Amino acid sequence: MNRLVATNHWNDLYQQVAVEEMPWFYPRLDRDFEKALAELRIARGPALDIGSGPGTQAIELARLGFKVTGIDVSEAAVEKARSRASDQGVKVEFVCGDVLKTKLHNAFDLIVDRGCFHVLEGNMRKKYVTTVSSLLKAHGYLLLKTFSHKELPGPGPYRFRPDEIEEIFSGSLGIRSLRDTTFHGNHRKPPRALFCVMQKS
């Protein structure tokens, strides 16, 4: 799937389906993000939510005191995220764009990704690493959640093994922790996932 087709796919999806019915919709801060922030003792600063979708994670981070930017390729998703933030009285800057071609120049203390990286084609992953590394401040963190190879084969995101994550990000970001978890949302059975905490040196 090329980038233009992918963009149209996500835009059509967000136009046609209520976000609350999407499999990945989770209105609260992801439990793994919440736990990691507590362990790292990070409570504020500029943060970027990649593949922000309905904006739930960006909104919850803003509630905690972060200055949040959310980016998504789907204009429809961005519009819905802006509306959700406005309705809840929360300030988030939502940007429509491809993170791999981002014009963002902010340096972020924290970047979170709960569903973008694992839908990228293989040849785009190194570009993702380069981009994320360039957007992070020194000693900044990436909190990454992806589908795991332990999830049954089938349609949907790519399933990563821990060693693949380590190889892809090696030399750019240091892995502080990498563990098994699940994706919470509207799934009948939460998909198996990997959660990784990485830090820029």
MDTraj code that builds the backbone (N, CA, C; nanometers):
import mdtraj as md
import numpy as np

residues = "MET ASN ARG LEU VAL ALA THR ASN HIS TRP ASN ASP LEU TYR GLN GLN VAL ALA VAL GLU GLU MET PRO TRP PHE TYR PRO ARG LEU ASP ARG ASP PHE GLU LYS ALA LEU ALA GLU LEU ARG ILE ALA ARG GLY PRO ALA LEU ASP ILE GLY SER GLY PRO GLY THR GLN ALA ILE GLU LEU ALA ARG LEU GLY PHE LYS VAL THR GLY ILE ASP VAL SER GLU ALA ALA VAL GLU LYS ALA ARG SER ARG ALA SER ASP GLN GLY VAL LYS VAL GLU PHE VAL CYS GLY ASP VAL LEU LYS THR LYS LEU HIS ASN ALA PHE ASP LEU ILE VAL ASP ARG GLY CYS PHE HIS VAL LEU GLU GLY ASN MET ARG LYS LYS TYR VAL THR THR VAL SER SER LEU LEU LYS ALA HIS GLY TYR LEU LEU LEU LYS THR PHE SER HIS LYS GLU LEU PRO GLY PRO GLY PRO TYR ARG PHE ARG PRO ASP GLU ILE GLU GLU ILE PHE SER GLY SER LEU GLY ILE ARG SER LEU ARG ASP THR THR PHE HIS GLY ASN HIS ARG LYS PRO PRO ARG ALA LEU PHE CYS VAL MET GLN LYS SER".split()
xyz = np.array([
    [0.0858, -0.1195, 0.0000],
    [0.0000, 0.0000, 0.0000],
    [0.0894, 0.1246, 0.0000],
    [0.0808, 0.2073, -0.1074],
    [0.1642, 0.3273, -0.1095],
    [0.1073, 0.4325, -0.0144],
    [0.1840, 0.5388, 0.0082],
    [0.1472, 0.6371, 0.1112],
    [0.0166, 0.7095, 0.0771],
    [-0.0056, 0.7411, -0.0545],
    [-0.1282, 0.8096, -0.0920],
    [-0.2492, 0.7201, -0.0690],
    [-0.2391, 0.5937, -0.1088],
    [-0.3482, 0.4993, -0.0871],
    [-0.3746, 0.4820, 0.0615],
    [-0.2662, 0.4722, 0.1398],
    [-0.2811, 0.4555, 0.2847],
    [-0.3511, 0.5760, 0.3462],
    [-0.3128, 0.6953, 0.3021],
    [-0.3760, 0.8172, 0.3548],
    [-0.5249, 0.8175, 0.3238],
    [-0.5604, 0.7851, 0.1998],
    [-0.7008, 0.7803, 0.1608],
    [-0.7769, 0.6748, 0.2387],
    [-0.7115, 0.5624, 0.2637],
    [-0.7740, 0.4539, 0.3405],
    [-0.8117, 0.5013, 0.4804],
    [-0.7173, 0.5647, 0.5498],
    [-0.7440, 0.6099, 0.6864],
    [-0.8470, 0.7223, 0.6878],
    [-0.8407, 0.8094, 0.5876],
    [-0.9365, 0.9193, 0.5836],
    [-1.0787, 0.8675, 0.5611],
    [-1.0922, 0.7719, 0.4678],
    [-1.2234, 0.7121, 0.4426],
    [-1.2759, 0.6426, 0.5675],
    [-1.1881, 0.5724, 0.6365],
    [-1.2289, 0.4995, 0.7558],
    [-1.2830, 0.5945, 0.8631],
    [-1.2107, 0.7035, 0.8863],
    [-1.2541, 0.7973, 0.9898],
    [-1.3778, 0.8775, 0.9496],
    [-1.4039, 0.8854, 0.8202],
    [-1.5257, 0.9510, 0.7748],
    [-1.6472, 0.8596, 0.7892],
    [-1.6245, 0.7297, 0.7758],
    [-1.7358, 0.6350, 0.7674],
    [-1.7705, 0.5658, 0.8986],
    [-1.6762, 0.5613, 0.9914],
    [-1.6962, 0.4851, 1.1147],
    [-1.6844, 0.5773, 1.2355],
    [-1.7751, 0.5628, 1.3293],
    [-1.7652, 0.6388, 1.4546],
    [-1.6403, 0.5935, 1.5287],
    [-1.5616, 0.6889, 1.5773],
    [-1.4343, 0.6521, 1.6403],
    [-1.4543, 0.5601, 1.7602],
    [-1.5659, 0.5772, 1.8300],
    [-1.5922, 0.4945, 1.9481],
    [-1.6119, 0.3473, 1.9131],
    [-1.6359, 0.3185, 1.7839],
    [-1.6572, 0.1809, 1.7397],
    [-1.5316, 0.1182, 1.6812],
    [-1.4254, 0.1955, 1.6676],
    [-1.3024, 0.1428, 1.6089],
    [-1.2337, 0.0481, 1.7072],
    [-1.1696, -0.0574, 1.6565],
    [-1.1108, -0.1588, 1.7450],
    [-1.0100, -0.1038, 1.8449],
    [-0.9341, -0.0018, 1.8050],
    [-0.8270, 0.0519, 1.8891],
    [-0.8713, 0.1655, 1.9803],
    [-0.9984, 0.2020, 1.9738],
    [-1.0449, 0.3151, 2.0549],
    [-1.0341, 0.2823, 2.2036],
    [-0.9678, 0.3719, 2.2754],
    [-0.9491, 0.3547, 2.4197],
    [-0.9500, 0.4944, 2.4805],
    [-1.0563, 0.5311, 2.5518],
    [-1.0735, 0.6700, 2.5951],
    [-0.9800, 0.7165, 2.7049],
    [-0.9202, 0.6235, 2.7771],
    [-0.8286, 0.6609, 2.8851],
    [-0.6841, 0.6515, 2.8373],
    [-0.5927, 0.7026, 2.9184],
    [-0.4510, 0.6889, 2.8846],
    [-0.4144, 0.5412, 2.8884],
    [-0.3455, 0.4965, 2.7843],
    [-0.3027, 0.3570, 2.7785],
    [-0.2325, 0.3181, 2.9085],
    [-0.2684, 0.2030, 2.9618],
    [-0.2149, 0.1608, 3.0923],
    [-0.0630, 0.1495, 3.0919],
    [-0.0081, 0.1042, 2.9799],
    [0.1377, 0.0915, 2.9724],
    [0.2050, 0.2281, 2.9676],
    [0.1445, 0.3234, 2.8978],
    [0.1969, 0.4600, 2.8982],
    [0.1929, 0.5178, 3.0394],
    [0.0792, 0.4995, 3.1049],
    [0.0615, 0.5531, 3.2402],
    [0.1664, 0.4984, 3.3365],
    [0.1877, 0.3678, 3.3300],
    [0.2854, 0.3048, 3.4187],
    [0.4274, 0.3528, 3.3886],
    [0.4611, 0.3632, 3.2593],
    [0.5954, 0.4064, 3.2205],
    [0.6233, 0.5494, 3.2648],
    [0.5257, 0.6376, 3.2480],
    [0.5440, 0.7772, 3.2891],
    [0.5672, 0.7870, 3.4392],
    [0.4954, 0.7047, 3.5148],
    [0.5140, 0.7047, 3.6601],
    [0.6530, 0.6536, 3.6967],
    [0.6964, 0.5470, 3.6305],
    [0.8281, 0.4894, 3.6599],
    [0.9409, 0.5833, 3.6192],
    [0.9224, 0.6544, 3.5076],
    [1.0245, 0.7479, 3.4583],
    [1.0167, 0.8838, 3.5272],
    [0.9090, 0.9040, 3.6026],
    [0.8861, 1.0302, 3.6740],
    [0.8814, 1.1484, 3.5779],
    [0.8071, 1.1280, 3.4682],
    [0.7849, 1.2348, 3.3707],
    [0.6422, 1.2838, 3.3879],
    [0.6257, 1.4123, 3.4108],
    [0.4913, 1.4645, 3.4373],
    [0.4551, 1.5841, 3.3515],
    [0.5503, 1.6382, 3.2782],
    [0.5205, 1.7555, 3.1953],
    [0.6291, 1.7708, 3.0895],
    [0.6060, 1.8691, 3.0008],
    [0.7001, 1.8946, 2.8925],
    [0.6326, 1.8748, 2.7582],
    [0.6997, 1.9113, 2.6492],
    [0.6427, 1.8937, 2.5159],
    [0.6364, 1.7457, 2.4773],
    [0.5211, 1.7030, 2.4265],
    [0.5003, 1.5630, 2.3901],
    [0.4355, 1.5544, 2.2533],
    [0.4682, 1.4481, 2.1799],
    [0.4133, 1.4235, 2.0471],
    [0.3453, 1.2881, 2.0454],
    [0.2208, 1.2851, 1.9967],
    [0.1457, 1.1612, 1.9794],
    [0.1411, 1.1306, 1.8303],
    [0.2128, 1.0247, 1.7884],
    [0.2215, 0.9878, 1.6470],
    [0.1058, 0.8950, 1.6106],
    [0.0379, 0.9253, 1.4993],
    [-0.0788, 0.8465, 1.4620],
    [-0.1895, 0.8680, 1.5634],
    [-0.2182, 0.9933, 1.5903],
    [-0.3048, 1.0318, 1.7015],
    [-0.4479, 0.9816, 1.6885],
    [-0.4943, 0.9589, 1.5651],
    [-0.6284, 0.9052, 1.5454],
    [-0.7350, 0.9901, 1.6123],
    [-0.8191, 0.9292, 1.6973],
    [-0.9258, 1.0047, 1.7637],
    [-0.8768, 1.0989, 1.8723],
    [-0.7461, 1.0979, 1.8998],
    [-0.6881, 1.1955, 1.9921],
    [-0.6964, 1.1613, 2.1391],
    [-0.7400, 1.0408, 2.1712],
    [-0.7603, 1.0074, 2.3125],
    [-0.6314, 1.0138, 2.3936],
    [-0.5227, 0.9611, 2.3384],
    [-0.3979, 0.9595, 2.4145],
    [-0.3402, 1.1000, 2.4290],
    [-0.3488, 1.1784, 2.3218],
    [-0.3007, 1.3178, 2.3272],
    [-0.3786, 1.3969, 2.4313],
    [-0.5092, 1.3782, 2.4342],
    [-0.5940, 1.4503, 2.5294],
    [-0.5594, 1.4120, 2.6725],
    [-0.5410, 1.2840, 2.6968],
    [-0.5102, 1.2393, 2.8330],
    [-0.3722, 1.2867, 2.8777],
    [-0.2765, 1.2912, 2.7859],
    [-0.1446, 1.3446, 2.8198],
    [-0.1543, 1.4930, 2.8543],
    [-0.2362, 1.5659, 2.7788],
    [-0.2549, 1.7091, 2.8066],
    [-0.3181, 1.7297, 2.9440],
    [-0.4091, 1.6427, 2.9805],
    [-0.4706, 1.6524, 3.1140],
    [-0.3662, 1.6398, 3.2243],
    [-0.2623, 1.5605, 3.1960],
    [-0.1578, 1.5384, 3.2967],
    [-0.0640, 1.6579, 3.3095],
    [-0.0674, 1.7472, 3.2105],
    [0.0184, 1.8648, 3.2174],
    [0.1183, 1.8768, 3.1042],
    [0.1169, 1.7821, 3.0096],
    [0.2069, 1.7896, 2.8952],
    [0.1547, 1.8907, 2.7933],
    [0.2473, 1.9528, 2.7198],
    [0.2122, 2.0382, 2.6070],
    [0.2154, 1.9489, 2.4835],
    [0.0974, 1.9095, 2.4339],
    [0.0881, 1.7981, 2.3398],
    [0.0576, 1.8417, 2.1975],
    [0.1294, 1.7783, 2.1048],
    [0.0984, 1.7860, 1.9626],
    [0.0591, 1.6455, 1.9179],
    [-0.0509, 1.6360, 1.8437],
    [-0.0914, 1.5080, 1.7870],
    [-0.0861, 1.5166, 1.6357],
    [-0.0282, 1.4154, 1.5698],
    [-0.0184, 1.4161, 1.4242],
    [-0.0818, 1.2903, 1.3669],
    [-0.1573, 1.3073, 1.2577],
    [-0.2204, 1.1940, 1.1907],
    [-0.2356, 1.2270, 1.0426],
    [-0.2284, 1.1220, 0.9581],
    [-0.2392, 1.1441, 0.8136],
    [-0.3824, 1.1723, 0.7707],
    [-0.4793, 1.1359, 0.8526],
    [-0.6197, 1.1501, 0.8163],
    [-0.6759, 1.2849, 0.8612],
    [-0.7203, 1.3647, 0.7644],
    [-0.7817, 1.4930, 0.7975],
    [-0.9095, 1.4729, 0.8784],
    [-0.9842, 1.3676, 0.8450],
    [-1.1080, 1.3391, 0.9181],
    [-1.0784, 1.3040, 1.0633],
    [-0.9722, 1.2274, 1.0856],
    [-0.9335, 1.1920, 1.2226],
    [-0.8940, 1.3163, 1.3006],
    [-0.8168, 1.4035, 1.2379],
    [-0.7717, 1.5263, 1.3040],
    [-0.8910, 1.6140, 1.3408],
    [-0.9862, 1.6251, 1.2504],
    [-1.1056, 1.7059, 1.2781],
    [-1.1826, 1.6504, 1.3987],
    [-1.1950, 1.5177, 1.4028],
    [-1.2675, 1.4553, 1.5144],
    [-1.1896, 1.4692, 1.6444],
    [-1.0578, 1.4602, 1.6360],
    [-0.9751, 1.4758, 1.7562],
    [-0.9852, 1.6191, 1.8098],
    [-0.9816, 1.7162, 1.7202],
    [-0.9949, 1.8562, 1.7623],
    [-1.1297, 1.8796, 1.8305],
    [-1.2341, 1.8224, 1.7722],
    [-1.3681, 1.8370, 1.8294],
    [-1.3765, 1.7725, 1.9668],
    [-1.3171, 1.6545, 1.9807],
    [-1.3183, 1.5845, 2.1096],
    [-1.2443, 1.6657, 2.2161],
    [-1.1277, 1.7188, 2.1804],
    [-1.0502, 1.7995, 2.2756],
    [-1.1267, 1.9250, 2.3153],
    [-1.1875, 1.9908, 2.2168],
    [-1.2642, 2.1117, 2.2447],
    [-1.3819, 2.0824, 2.3374],
    [-1.4536, 1.9739, 2.3096],
    [-1.5683, 1.9361, 2.3926],
    [-1.5278, 1.9084, 2.5365],
    [-1.4041, 1.8588, 2.5540],
    [-1.3571, 1.8232, 2.6874],
    [-1.2768, 1.9352, 2.7528],
    [-1.2656, 2.0489, 2.6828],
    [-1.1954, 2.1629, 2.7391],
    [-1.0466, 2.1408, 2.7575],
    [-0.9871, 2.0622, 2.6666],
    [-0.8451, 2.0294, 2.6766],
    [-0.7713, 2.0877, 2.5557],
    [-0.6557, 2.1494, 2.5793],
    [-0.5796, 2.2128, 2.4721],
    [-0.4748, 2.1170, 2.4163],
    [-0.4913, 2.0808, 2.2890],
    [-0.3949, 1.9981, 2.2164],
    [-0.3804, 2.0568, 2.0763],
    [-0.2595, 2.0607, 2.0246],
    [-0.2385, 2.1023, 1.8855],
    [-0.2406, 1.9785, 1.7971],
    [-0.3468, 1.9633, 1.7191],
    [-0.3562, 1.8501, 1.6269],
    [-0.3157, 1.8951, 1.4870],
    [-0.2275, 1.8161, 1.4248],
    [-0.1719, 1.8490, 1.2942],
    [-0.2035, 1.7359, 1.1971],
    [-0.2500, 1.7710, 1.0776],
    [-0.2710, 1.6708, 0.9738],
    [-0.1438, 1.6599, 0.8909],
    [-0.0863, 1.5405, 0.8871],
    [0.0360, 1.5224, 0.8107],
    [0.0950, 1.3842, 0.8278],
    [0.1883, 1.3536, 0.7410],
    [0.2614, 1.2270, 0.7435],
    [0.3853, 1.2473, 0.8298],
    [0.3964, 1.1735, 0.9384],
    [0.5096, 1.1938, 1.0290],
    [0.6430, 1.1694, 0.9586],
    [0.6440, 1.0859, 0.8540],
    [0.7677, 1.0592, 0.7817],
    [0.8086, 1.1762, 0.6922],
    [0.7164, 1.2697, 0.6729],
    [0.7464, 1.3892, 0.5939],
    [0.7138, 1.5139, 0.6757],
    [0.7230, 1.5008, 0.8052],
    [0.6763, 1.6066, 0.8941],
    [0.7540, 1.7360, 0.8773],
    [0.6817, 1.8451, 0.8961],
    [0.7433, 1.9779, 0.8974],
    [0.7576, 2.0277, 1.0413],
    [0.7265, 1.9401, 1.1365],
    [0.7439, 1.9766, 1.2762],
    [0.8918, 1.9962, 1.3054],
    [0.9221, 2.1001, 1.3799],
    [1.0616, 2.1265, 1.4153],
    [1.0792, 2.1307, 1.5666],
    [0.9710, 2.1052, 1.6371],
    [0.9796, 2.1087, 1.7838],
    [1.0667, 1.9947, 1.8340],
    [1.1337, 2.0185, 1.9430],
    [1.2078, 1.9119, 2.0095],
    [1.1219, 1.8644, 2.1263],
    [1.0921, 1.7363, 2.1277],
    [1.0001, 1.6815, 2.2265],
    [1.0739, 1.6022, 2.3344],
    [1.0239, 1.6149, 2.4565],
    [1.0750, 1.5328, 2.5665],
    [1.0198, 1.3916, 2.5591],
    [0.8999, 1.3802, 2.5004],
    [0.8288, 1.2523, 2.4987],
    [0.7568, 1.2351, 2.3657],
    [0.7700, 1.1159, 2.3073],
    [0.6918, 1.0767, 2.1904],
    [0.6219, 0.9457, 2.2222],
    [0.4924, 0.9379, 2.1929],
    [0.4182, 0.8140, 2.2140],
    [0.3622, 0.7664, 2.0802],
    [0.3577, 0.6355, 2.0655],
    [0.3051, 0.5734, 1.9435],
    [0.2291, 0.4478, 1.9846],
    [0.0992, 0.4526, 1.9644],
    [0.0131, 0.3407, 2.0021],
    [-0.0567, 0.2825, 1.8785],
    [0.0125, 0.2787, 1.7665],
    [-0.0528, 0.2210, 1.6499],
    [-0.0055, 0.2674, 1.5142],
    [0.0972, 0.3519, 1.5065],
    [0.1481, 0.3967, 1.3773],
    [0.2587, 0.3055, 1.3239],
    [0.3590, 0.2821, 1.4049],
    [0.4777, 0.2103, 1.3572],
    [0.4437, 0.0746, 1.2979],
    [0.3522, 0.0011, 1.3600],
    [0.3266, -0.1352, 1.3133],
    [0.2401, -0.1420, 1.1865],
    [0.1925, -0.0276, 1.1348],
    [0.1215, -0.0303, 1.0065],
    [0.2089, 0.0226, 0.8922],
    [0.3332, 0.0591, 0.9223],
    [0.4250, 0.1057, 0.8188],
    [0.4823, -0.0118, 0.7406],
    [0.5012, 0.0086, 0.6104],
    [0.5696, -0.0918, 0.5292],
    [0.7154, -0.1014, 0.5747],
    [0.7757, -0.2172, 0.5506],
    [0.9110, -0.2428, 0.5982],
    [1.0136, -0.1393, 0.5564],
    [1.0013, -0.0889, 0.4317],
    [1.1002, 0.0070, 0.3828],
    [1.0848, 0.1457, 0.4434],
    [0.9800, 0.1665, 0.5234],
    [0.9571, 0.2967, 0.5860],
    [1.0045, 0.3013, 0.7309],
    [1.0408, 0.1873, 0.7846],
    [1.0684, 0.1810, 0.9286],
    [1.1960, 0.2551, 0.9669],
    [1.2989, 0.2458, 0.8859],
    [1.4224, 0.3180, 0.9171],
    [1.4013, 0.4692, 0.9096],
    [1.3188, 0.5129, 0.8144],
    [1.2857, 0.6545, 0.8041],
    [1.2118, 0.6989, 0.9294],
    [1.1245, 0.6138, 0.9805],
    [1.0526, 0.6419, 1.1050],
    [1.1521, 0.6623, 1.2183],
    [1.2494, 0.5732, 1.2298],
    [1.3488, 0.5821, 1.3367],
    [1.4263, 0.7130, 1.3266],
    [1.4697, 0.7465, 1.2058],
    [1.5440, 0.8709, 1.1845],
    [1.4605, 0.9925, 1.2224],
    [1.3332, 0.9898, 1.1823],
    [1.2433, 1.1016, 1.2107],
    [1.2201, 1.1174, 1.3600],
    [1.1872, 1.0075, 1.4266],
    [1.1614, 1.0126, 1.5709],
    [1.2848, 1.0614, 1.6454],
    [1.3999, 1.0102, 1.6077],
    [1.5236, 1.0506, 1.6733],
    [1.5496, 1.2003, 1.6552],
    [1.5173, 1.2528, 1.5368],
    [1.5410, 1.3950, 1.5109],
    [1.4431, 1.4834, 1.5879],
    [1.3260, 1.4303, 1.6221],
    [1.2250, 1.5081, 1.6928],
    [1.2411, 1.5034, 1.8445],
    [1.3163, 1.4072, 1.8927],
    [1.3374, 1.3947, 2.0366],
    [1.4530, 1.4814, 2.0847],
    [1.4357, 1.5415, 2.2007],
    [1.5468, 1.6085, 2.2661],
    [1.6456, 1.5036, 2.3159],
    [1.7661, 1.5459, 2.3460],
    [1.8619, 1.4559, 2.4102],
    [1.7999, 1.4027, 2.5392],
    [1.8108, 1.2724, 2.5577],
    [1.7572, 1.2016, 2.6748],
    [1.6043, 1.1919, 2.6745],
    [1.5408, 1.2313, 2.5620],
    [1.3960, 1.2177, 2.5507],
    [1.3565, 1.0723, 2.5304],
    [1.2266, 1.0440, 2.5504],
    [1.1769, 0.9060, 2.5484],
    [1.0766, 0.8819, 2.4359],
    [1.0829, 0.7614, 2.3798],
    [0.9797, 0.7099, 2.2914],
    [0.9102, 0.5945, 2.3627],
    [0.7776, 0.6037, 2.3756],
    [0.6973, 0.4939, 2.4279],
    [0.6247, 0.4326, 2.3087],
    [0.6602, 0.3111, 2.2744],
    [0.6111, 0.2463, 2.1523],
    [0.5333, 0.1196, 2.1853],
    [0.4120, 0.1100, 2.1293],
    [0.3300, -0.0104, 2.1471],
    [0.2951, -0.0650, 2.0094],
    [0.3260, -0.1919, 1.9868],
    [0.3032, -0.2545, 1.8568],
    [0.2397, -0.3921, 1.8749],
    [0.1860, -0.4453, 1.7661],
    [0.1398, -0.5841, 1.7676],
    [0.2608, -0.6760, 1.7877],
    [0.2380, -0.7856, 1.8554],
    [0.3428, -0.8830, 1.8859],
    [0.3331, -1.0056, 1.7953],
    [0.4461, -1.0699, 1.7744],
    [0.4491, -1.1951, 1.6980],
    [0.3690, -1.3055, 1.7675],
    [0.3353, -1.2839, 1.8953],
    [0.2559, -1.3830, 1.9684],
    [0.1069, -1.3731, 1.9354],
    [0.0663, -1.2648, 1.8687],
    [-0.0708, -1.2536, 1.8210],
    [-0.0883, -1.3453, 1.6994],
    [-0.2031, -1.4107, 1.6898],
    [-0.2272, -1.5043, 1.5806],
    [-0.2134, -1.4357, 1.4458],
    [-0.1607, -1.5062, 1.3446],
    [-0.1493, -1.4480, 1.2105],
    [-0.2864, -1.4083, 1.1571],
    [-0.2878, -1.3079, 1.0720],
    [-0.4130, -1.2615, 1.0138],
    [-0.3994, -1.1208, 0.9623],
    [-0.5106, -1.0602, 0.9210],
    [-0.5053, -0.9223, 0.8704],
    [-0.4727, -0.8251, 0.9818],
    [-0.4353, -0.7059, 0.9426],
    [-0.4058, -0.6042, 1.0428],
    [-0.2583, -0.5719, 1.0478],
    [-0.2145, -0.5094, 1.1571],
    [-0.0756, -0.4630, 1.1676],
    [0.0272, -0.5756, 1.1619],
    [0.1503, -0.5357, 1.1292],
    [0.2621, -0.6296, 1.1304],
    [0.2894, -0.6748, 1.2733],
    [0.3212, -0.8021, 1.2905],
    [0.3523, -0.8578, 1.4222],
    [0.5046, -0.8597, 1.4411],
    [0.5551, -0.7858, 1.5401],
    [0.6986, -0.7752, 1.5635],
    [0.7474, -0.8737, 1.6682],
    [0.8684, -0.9209, 1.6472],
    [0.9420, -0.9940, 1.7499],
    [1.0299, -0.8939, 1.8250],
    [1.0616, -0.9201, 1.9503],
    [1.1484, -0.8276, 2.0246],
    [1.2815, -0.8014, 1.9550],
    [1.3417, -0.9055, 1.8959],
    [1.4716, -0.8860, 1.8317],
    [1.4606, -0.7959, 1.7087],
    [1.3434, -0.7941, 1.6424],
    [1.3248, -0.7043, 1.5289],
    [1.3223, -0.5583, 1.5754],
    [1.2521, -0.5338, 1.6859],
    [1.2487, -0.3984, 1.7412],
    [1.3900, -0.3536, 1.7774],
    [1.4641, -0.4414, 1.8435],
    [1.6003, -0.4085, 1.8838],
    [1.6884, -0.3771, 1.7638],
    [1.6752, -0.4563, 1.6570],
    [1.7579, -0.4354, 1.5379],
    [1.7215, -0.3056, 1.4665],
    [1.5934, -0.2774, 1.4517],
    [1.5480, -0.1592, 1.3782],
    [1.5920, -0.0303, 1.4468],
    [1.5828, -0.0269, 1.5790],
    [1.6133, 0.0967, 1.6519],
    [1.7585, 0.1041, 1.6992],
    [1.8337, -0.0012, 1.6796],
    [1.9728, -0.0051, 1.7243],
    [2.0544, 0.1090, 1.6638],
    [2.1324, 0.1748, 1.7484],
    [2.2187, 0.2823, 1.7031],
    [2.1543, 0.4191, 1.7064],
    [2.0214, 0.4231, 1.7216],
    [1.9515, 0.5516, 1.7256],
    [1.8908, 0.5792, 1.8623],
    [1.8232, 0.4790, 1.9171],
    [1.7604, 0.4926, 2.0482],
    [1.7963, 0.3712, 2.1333],
    [1.8238, 0.3951, 2.2586],
    [1.8558, 0.2863, 2.3491],
    [1.7291, 0.2281, 2.4100],
    [1.7192, 0.0977, 2.4117],
    [1.6017, 0.0324, 2.4678],
    [1.6196, 0.0143, 2.6182],
    [1.5310, 0.0758, 2.6939],
    [1.5350, 0.0636, 2.8399],
    [1.4524, -0.0537, 2.8886],
    [1.3434, -0.0827, 2.8190],
    [1.2616, -0.1988, 2.8545],
    [1.1795, -0.2409, 2.7337],
    [1.1495, -0.3693, 2.7257],
    [1.0713, -0.4258, 2.6171],
    [0.9991, -0.5478, 2.6718],
    [0.8664, -0.5428, 2.6732],
    [0.7934, -0.6517, 2.7376],
    [0.6618, -0.6814, 2.6674],
    [0.6072, -0.7975, 2.6991],
    [0.4781, -0.8397, 2.6463],
    [0.3656, -0.7657, 2.7168],
    [0.2599, -0.7366, 2.6411],
    [0.1416, -0.6730, 2.6970],
    [0.0259, -0.7009, 2.6028],
    [-0.0816, -0.6227, 2.6129],
    [-0.1955, -0.6359, 2.5222],
    [-0.2441, -0.4973, 2.4815],
    [-0.3216, -0.4937, 2.3719],
    [-0.3868, -0.3713, 2.3269],
    [-0.5289, -0.3688, 2.3819],
    [-0.5590, -0.2689, 2.4617],
    [-0.6945, -0.2550, 2.5125],
    [-0.7740, -0.1641, 2.4195],
    [-0.8987, -0.1978, 2.4004],
    [-0.9858, -0.1212, 2.3125],
    [-1.1176, -0.1937, 2.2979],
    [-1.1722, -0.1944, 2.1765],
    [-1.3007, -0.2587, 2.1507],
    [-1.2865, -0.4000, 2.0968],
    [-1.1739, -0.4623, 2.1251],
    [-1.1513, -0.5994, 2.0808],
    [-1.2231, -0.6967, 2.1749],
    [-1.2831, -0.8009, 2.1161],
    [-1.3434, -0.9042, 2.1998],
    [-1.2352, -0.9702, 2.2854],
    [-1.1199, -0.9933, 2.2237],
    [-1.0036, -1.0452, 2.2949],
    [-0.8869, -0.9512, 2.2658],
    [-0.8317, -0.8840, 2.3686],
    [-0.7230, -0.7884, 2.3438],
    [-0.6059, -0.8521, 2.2705],
    [-0.5609, -0.7946, 2.1584],
    [-0.4472, -0.8501, 2.0837],
    [-0.3189, -0.8469, 2.1659],
    [-0.2342, -0.9454, 2.1410],
    [-0.1033, -0.9492, 2.2071],
    [-0.0166, -0.8381, 2.1500],
    [0.0607, -0.7747, 2.2362],
    [0.1397, -0.6589, 2.1951],
    [0.2767, -0.6589, 2.2619],
    [0.3636, -0.5727, 2.2105],
    [0.4919, -0.5427, 2.2736],
    [0.4895, -0.3968, 2.3155],
    [0.5428, -0.3694, 2.4330],
    [0.5553, -0.2314, 2.4775],
    [0.7017, -0.2027, 2.5057],
    [0.7506, -0.0970, 2.4427],
    [0.8930, -0.0656, 2.4508],
    [0.9153, 0.0784, 2.4962],
    [1.0056, 0.0944, 2.5904],
    [1.0492, 0.2266, 2.6358],
    [1.1894, 0.2490, 2.5816],
    [1.2070, 0.3516, 2.4988],
    [1.3371, 0.3827, 2.4408],
    [1.3783, 0.5243, 2.4770],
    [1.5076, 0.5466, 2.4776],
    [1.5594, 0.6785, 2.5158],
    [1.6709, 0.7208, 2.4206],
    [1.6671, 0.8486, 2.3845],
    [1.7727, 0.9053, 2.3019],
    [1.8882, 0.9451, 2.3916],
    [2.0087, 0.9154, 2.3481],
    [2.1260, 0.9458, 2.4310],
    [2.1591, 1.0952, 2.4251],
])
top = md.Topology()
chain = top.add_chain()
for i, resn in enumerate(residues, 1):
    res = top.add_residue(resn, chain, resSeq=i)
    for name in ("N", "CA", "C"):
        top.add_atom(name, md.element.get_by_symbol(name[0]), res)
traj = md.Trajectory(xyz[None], top)
